[in-house]
Amino acid sequence: MYRILERIADLVARGLAIAGGMVLLGLTLLTCYSIVGRALLPFGFGPGPIRGIYDITEIGIAAAIFAFLPWAQLSEAHARVDLFKWVMPQKFDQSLELLFSTGMTFVAAIGAWRLYLGMLDKHSYGETTLIAQIPVWQGYAAGLVGACGFVFVSAFCILRSLRRLTGAEEASA
């Protein structure tokens, strides 16, 4: 069962990270197109800038950041202080890892919950971005996909940390 959950967590984290990377790549291309269009406009040709590029970029960057969080959690790439790790007993270090994984899951769940409530609020008021008139709730929804993946992967990391602490990780290897 653990291997199945590990595989699913890996697929979710990788899939969201790849999607986030594609969003960033798309934003880069759109921004370059808008810059070139703006630069060519004084010469009488070119498409001009993309209307609402700042709105599009803001929503896309937020969605990409949330999409990268599960991968950072799964690969243990979040910022950590390992200054005294070499003098700590291994079981104490693994206990701290379990504590921090649990804390990260709590933070991820609260963040996803609040993002969901914010999305509902923006949807109910029909708020849109200033220039492109994109409904703001759509940006929240895009971020919520990554936030939900973050909760799932963080919960899996609790299980992984618990297995490391109990020695089940080495036994199954």
C-alpha positions as a Markdown table, in Angstrom:
| # | Residue | x | y | z |
|---|---|---|---|---|
| 1 | Met | 0.0 | 0.0 | 0.0 |
| 2 | Tyr | 2.8 | 2.4 | 0.9 |
| 3 | Arg | 4.5 | 1.9 | -2.6 |
| 4 | Ile | 1.2 | 2.7 | -4.3 |
| 5 | Leu | 0.8 | 5.9 | -2.2 |
| 6 | Glu | 4.5 | 6.8 | -2.9 |
| 7 | Arg | 3.9 | 6.4 | -6.6 |
| 8 | Ile | 0.7 | 8.5 | -6.6 |
| 9 | Ala | 2.5 | 11.2 | -4.5 |
| 10 | Asp | 5.4 | 11.2 | -7.0 |
| 11 | Leu | 3.0 | 11.4 | -10.0 |
| 12 | Val | 1.0 | 14.3 | -8.4 |
| 13 | Ala | 4.1 | 16.2 | -7.4 |
| 14 | Arg | 5.9 | 15.7 | -10.8 |
| 15 | Gly | 2.7 | 16.4 | -12.8 |
| 16 | Leu | 2.0 | 19.6 | -10.9 |
| 17 | Ala | 5.7 | 20.7 | -11.2 |
| 18 | Ile | 5.7 | 20.1 | -15.0 |
| 19 | Ala | 2.4 | 21.9 | -15.3 |
| 20 | Gly | 3.8 | 24.8 | -13.3 |
| 21 | Gly | 6.9 | 24.9 | -15.5 |
| 22 | Met | 4.7 | 24.9 | -18.7 |
| 23 | Val | 2.7 | 27.8 | -17.2 |
| 24 | Leu | 6.0 | 29.7 | -16.6 |
| 25 | Leu | 7.2 | 28.9 | -20.1 |
| 26 | Gly | 3.8 | 30.1 | -21.6 |
| 27 | Leu | 4.0 | 33.3 | -19.5 |
| 28 | Thr | 7.6 | 33.9 | -20.7 |
| 29 | Leu | 6.5 | 33.6 | -24.4 |
| 30 | Leu | 3.4 | 35.8 | -23.8 |
| 31 | Thr | 5.6 | 38.4 | -22.1 |
| 32 | Cys | 8.2 | 38.4 | -24.9 |
| 33 | Tyr | 5.4 | 38.7 | -27.5 |
| 34 | Ser | 3.9 | 41.6 | -25.6 |
| 35 | Ile | 7.3 | 43.4 | -25.3 |
| 36 | Val | 8.1 | 42.9 | -29.0 |
| 37 | Gly | 4.7 | 44.1 | -30.0 |
| 38 | Arg | 5.1 | 47.2 | -27.8 |
| 39 | Ala | 8.5 | 47.9 | -29.2 |
| 40 | Leu | 7.4 | 47.6 | -32.8 |
| 41 | Leu | 4.3 | 49.7 | -32.4 |
| 42 | Pro | 6.1 | 53.1 | -32.8 |
| 43 | Phe | 7.3 | 51.9 | -36.2 |
| 44 | Gly | 3.8 | 51.4 | -37.5 |
| 45 | Phe | 3.8 | 47.6 | -37.5 |
| 46 | Gly | 3.4 | 44.8 | -35.0 |
| 47 | Pro | 0.6 | 43.6 | -32.9 |
| 48 | Gly | 1.1 | 46.0 | -30.0 |
| 49 | Pro | 1.2 | 44.9 | -26.3 |
| 50 | Ile | -1.1 | 42.2 | -25.0 |
| 51 | Arg | -3.9 | 43.8 | -23.1 |
| 52 | Gly | -3.9 | 42.7 | -19.5 |
| 53 | Ile | -0.5 | 41.0 | -19.6 |
| 54 | Tyr | 0.2 | 42.1 | -16.0 |
| 55 | Asp | -3.1 | 40.4 | -14.9 |
| 56 | Ile | -2.3 | 37.2 | -16.8 |
| 57 | Thr | 1.2 | 37.1 | -15.4 |
| 58 | Glu | 0.1 | 37.7 | -11.8 |
| 59 | Ile | -2.4 | 34.8 | -12.0 |
| 60 | Gly | 0.0 | 32.5 | -13.8 |
| 61 | Ile | 2.9 | 33.1 | -11.4 |
| 62 | Ala | 0.6 | 32.4 | -8.4 |
| 63 | Ala | -0.7 | 29.2 | -9.9 |
| 64 | Ala | 2.9 | 28.1 | -10.8 |
| 65 | Ile | 4.1 | 28.7 | -7.3 |
| 66 | Phe | 1.4 | 26.6 | -5.8 |
| 67 | Ala | 2.1 | 23.9 | -8.4 |
| 68 | Phe | 5.8 | 23.7 | -7.3 |
| 69 | Leu | 5.0 | 23.3 | -3.6 |
| 70 | Pro | 4.2 | 19.5 | -3.7 |
| 71 | Trp | 7.5 | 18.8 | -5.5 |
| 72 | Ala | 9.5 | 20.8 | -3.0 |
| 73 | Gln | 7.8 | 18.9 | -0.2 |
| 74 | Leu | 8.3 | 15.5 | -1.7 |
| 75 | Ser | 11.9 | 16.0 | -2.5 |
| 76 | Glu | 12.6 | 17.7 | 0.9 |
| 77 | Ala | 13.8 | 20.8 | -0.8 |
| 78 | His | 12.1 | 23.3 | 1.6 |
| 79 | Ala | 14.5 | 25.5 | 3.5 |
| 80 | Arg | 15.9 | 23.7 | 6.6 |
| 81 | Val | 18.6 | 24.3 | 9.1 |
| 82 | Asp | 21.0 | 21.4 | 9.3 |
| 83 | Leu | 23.6 | 23.2 | 11.3 |
| 84 | Phe | 23.5 | 20.7 | 14.2 |
| 85 | Lys | 22.3 | 17.7 | 12.4 |
| 86 | Trp | 25.6 | 16.0 | 12.5 |
| 87 | Val | 25.6 | 16.0 | 16.4 |
| 88 | Met | 22.0 | 14.9 | 16.8 |
| 89 | Pro | 21.1 | 11.2 | 17.2 |
| 90 | Gln | 19.4 | 9.8 | 14.1 |
| 91 | Lys | 16.2 | 9.0 | 15.9 |
| 92 | Phe | 15.9 | 12.6 | 17.2 |
| 93 | Asp | 16.5 | 13.9 | 13.7 |
| 94 | Gln | 13.9 | 11.6 | 12.3 |
| 95 | Ser | 11.5 | 12.7 | 15.1 |
| 96 | Leu | 12.0 | 16.3 | 14.1 |
| 97 | Glu | 11.4 | 15.4 | 10.5 |
| 98 | Leu | 8.1 | 13.8 | 11.5 |
| 99 | Leu | 7.2 | 16.9 | 13.5 |
| 100 | Phe | 8.0 | 19.2 | 10.6 |
| 101 | Ser | 6.1 | 17.1 | 8.1 |
| 102 | Thr | 3.1 | 17.2 | 10.4 |
| 103 | Gly | 3.4 | 21.0 | 10.7 |
| 104 | Met | 3.8 | 21.4 | 7.0 |
| 105 | Thr | 0.7 | 19.3 | 6.4 |
| 106 | Phe | -1.2 | 21.5 | 8.9 |
| 107 | Val | 0.0 | 24.7 | 7.2 |
| 108 | Ala | -0.8 | 23.2 | 3.7 |
| 109 | Ala | -4.3 | 22.2 | 4.8 |
| 110 | Ile | -5.1 | 25.6 | 6.3 |
| 111 | Gly | -3.7 | 27.4 | 3.3 |
| 112 | Ala | -5.8 | 25.3 | 0.9 |
| 113 | Trp | -8.9 | 25.8 | 3.0 |
| 114 | Arg | -8.4 | 29.6 | 3.1 |
| 115 | Leu | -7.7 | 29.6 | -0.6 |
| 116 | Tyr | -10.9 | 27.8 | -1.2 |
| 117 | Leu | -12.9 | 30.2 | 0.9 |
| 118 | Gly | -11.2 | 33.1 | -0.9 |
| 119 | Met | -12.2 | 31.6 | -4.2 |
| 120 | Leu | -15.8 | 31.3 | -3.1 |
| 121 | Asp | -15.8 | 34.9 | -1.9 |
| 122 | Lys | -14.3 | 36.2 | -5.2 |
| 123 | His | -16.8 | 34.2 | -7.1 |
| 124 | Ser | -19.8 | 35.4 | -5.2 |
| 125 | Tyr | -18.8 | 39.1 | -5.7 |
| 126 | Gly | -17.9 | 38.6 | -9.4 |
| 127 | Glu | -14.6 | 40.4 | -8.9 |
| 128 | Thr | -12.5 | 40.8 | -12.0 |
| 129 | Thr | -8.9 | 41.9 | -12.7 |
| 130 | Leu | -8.6 | 45.6 | -13.6 |
| 131 | Ile | -7.4 | 45.5 | -17.2 |
| 132 | Ala | -8.1 | 42.0 | -18.7 |
| 133 | Gln | -11.4 | 41.6 | -16.7 |
| 134 | Ile | -10.5 | 38.0 | -15.9 |
| 135 | Pro | -12.7 | 36.7 | -13.0 |
| 136 | Val | -10.4 | 36.6 | -10.0 |
| 137 | Trp | -11.9 | 33.4 | -8.7 |
| 138 | Gln | -10.3 | 31.6 | -11.6 |
| 139 | Gly | -6.8 | 32.5 | -10.4 |
| 140 | Tyr | -7.7 | 31.2 | -6.9 |
| 141 | Ala | -9.0 | 28.0 | -8.5 |
| 142 | Ala | -5.8 | 27.5 | -10.5 |
| 143 | Gly | -3.8 | 27.9 | -7.2 |
| 144 | Leu | -6.1 | 25.6 | -5.4 |
| 145 | Val | -5.2 | 22.7 | -7.7 |
| 146 | Gly | -1.6 | 23.0 | -6.5 |
| 147 | Ala | -2.6 | 23.6 | -2.9 |
| 148 | Cys | -4.7 | 20.4 | -2.8 |
| 149 | Gly | -1.8 | 18.5 | -4.3 |
| 150 | Phe | 0.4 | 20.0 | -1.6 |
| 151 | Val | -1.9 | 18.8 | 1.1 |
| 152 | Phe | -1.9 | 15.3 | -0.3 |
| 153 | Val | 1.9 | 15.1 | -0.8 |
| 154 | Ser | 2.5 | 16.6 | 2.7 |
| 155 | Ala | 0.2 | 14.0 | 4.2 |
| 156 | Phe | 2.2 | 11.3 | 2.4 |
| 157 | Cys | 5.4 | 12.8 | 3.8 |
| 158 | Ile | 4.1 | 12.3 | 7.3 |
| 159 | Leu | 3.8 | 8.6 | 6.5 |
| 160 | Arg | 7.2 | 8.6 | 5.0 |
| 161 | Ser | 8.7 | 10.2 | 8.0 |
| 162 | Leu | 6.9 | 7.8 | 10.3 |
| 163 | Arg | 8.3 | 4.9 | 8.4 |
| 164 | Arg | 11.8 | 6.3 | 8.6 |
| 165 | Leu | 11.4 | 6.8 | 12.4 |
| 166 | Thr | 10.1 | 3.2 | 13.0 |
| 167 | Gly | 12.7 | 1.6 | 10.6 |
| 168 | Ala | 10.0 | 0.3 | 8.2 |
| 169 | Glu | 11.7 | 2.3 | 5.4 |
| 170 | Glu | 15.0 | 0.3 | 5.7 |
| 171 | Ala | 13.1 | -3.0 | 6.2 |
| 172 | Ser | 11.2 | -2.6 | 2.9 |
| 173 | Ala | 14.2 | -1.5 | 0.8 |
